Amino acid sequence: MIKLFQPPPGLNSANPSPFCIKLEVLLKMAELPYEIVIEVDPRKGPTGKIPFIETDGKMMGDSGLIQDYLEEEKGASFHANLSEIDLAISLSFTRLIEEHLYWAVVYSRWMEDENWVVLKDMFFSKLPIPLKWFVPNVARKQLLQGMKGHGIARHPRETIYAMAADDLDALAAFMGDKKYAFGDEPTALDATMYGVLSSIIDADFDTAIKRSALTHDNLIAYTARMRKRYFPEL
Ligand SMILES: N[C@@H](CCC(=O)N[C@@H](CS)C(=O)NCC(=O)O)C(=O)O
């Protein structure tokens, strides 16, 4: 059975990590049996990020590569009947979400002091003394450096949140009144989109990004629909 390594549920979401939500939805979509192993330390994974899986005796990281593996090796079909153009749109929105909107969400969680206090407690409170005195601030500084390397943290917060609002406008326009990204049945893009939207809309942080998302009734309804379908227990 596939072992899925990820943190426990949190922040009023199936998981504090959008990528973990995505991968768990993909596993549910494919109806593949899996077992969750609680892991909060990304460094334990083969790419130093969560989520990761153990399957057929090997460890694999990266939700996108795992998605490909599930399709190639485990009989999953996340894009049935999509045209070449829809596949291109799916990939483009995946990149918008994971390489841009996600980073604005990370910024809003880690760099805004009132949210950072919550994260710090959630991820680091169980560390022994003296580690818990300095590891959280080192991790926060490293993340800020990473976001400067990405480029997003070189902008003032108002600009970051305005760019995130543009991403959400694009997602809302694309979704229109559709049930799922490409019609009546969910595809991989739904797993990705739900991961980030749940992290924005469901998570109990009051952020500028959440306020932008809440202006889109279709994104609110979509997030609730996905939650009911894949995590009815929440
Ligand atoms: N491309 C990766 C991204 C995963 C990712 O960024 N995970 C974050 C949590 S949401 C993480 O592990 N961050 C810890 C770090 O960068 O040190 C995927 O699709 O799985």
The ligand as an SDF file (V2000), in Angstrom:
LIG
                    3D

 20 19  0  0  0  0  0  0  0  0999 V2000
    6.7980   20.8970   -5.9040 N   0  0  0  0  0  0  0  0  0  0  0  0
    6.5110   20.3460   -4.6070 C   0  0  0  0  0  0  0  0  0  0  0  0
    6.2850   21.4710   -3.6000 C   0  0  0  0  0  0  0  0  0  0  0  0
    6.0230   20.9720   -2.1800 C   0  0  0  0  0  0  0  0  0  0  0  0
    6.2020   22.0810   -1.1590 C   0  0  0  0  0  0  0  0  0  0  0  0
    6.5700   23.2210   -1.4840 O   0  0  0  0  0  0  0  0  0  0  0  0
    5.9410   21.7500    0.0980 N   0  0  0  0  0  0  0  0  0  0  0  0
    6.1480   22.7080    1.1650 C   0  0  0  0  0  0  0  0  0  0  0  0
    4.9800   22.6470    2.1270 C   0  0  0  0  0  0  0  0  0  0  0  0
    3.5060   23.2980    1.4170 S   0  0  0  0  0  0  0  0  0  0  0  0
    7.4000   22.3420    1.9310 C   0  0  0  0  0  0  0  0  0  0  0  0
    7.7070   21.1910    2.1400 O   0  0  0  0  0  0  0  0  0  0  0  0
    8.1610   23.3580    2.3760 N   0  0  0  0  0  0  0  0  0  0  0  0
    9.2810   23.1600    3.2420 C   0  0  0  0  0  0  0  0  0  0  0  0
   10.5430   23.7410    2.7130 C   0  0  0  0  0  0  0  0  0  0  0  0
   10.5600   24.2840    1.5900 O   0  0  0  0  0  0  0  0  0  0  0  0
   11.5340   23.6510    3.4470 O   0  0  0  0  0  0  0  0  0  0  0  0
    5.3020   19.4280   -4.7130 C   0  0  0  0  0  0  0  0  0  0  0  0
    4.5380   19.5440   -5.6910 O   0  0  0  0  0  0  0  0  0  0  0  0
    5.1350   18.5380   -3.8610 O   0  0  0  0  0  0  0  0  0  0  0  0
  1  2  1  0
  2  3  1  0
  2 18  1  0
  3  4  1  0
  4  5  1  0
  5  6  2  0
  5  7  1  0
  7  8  1  0
  8  9  1  0
  8 11  1  0
  9 10  1  0
 11 12  2  0
 11 13  1  0
 13 14  1  0
 14 15  1  0
 15 16  2  0
 15 17  1  0
 18 19  2  0
 18 20  1  0
M  END
$$$$
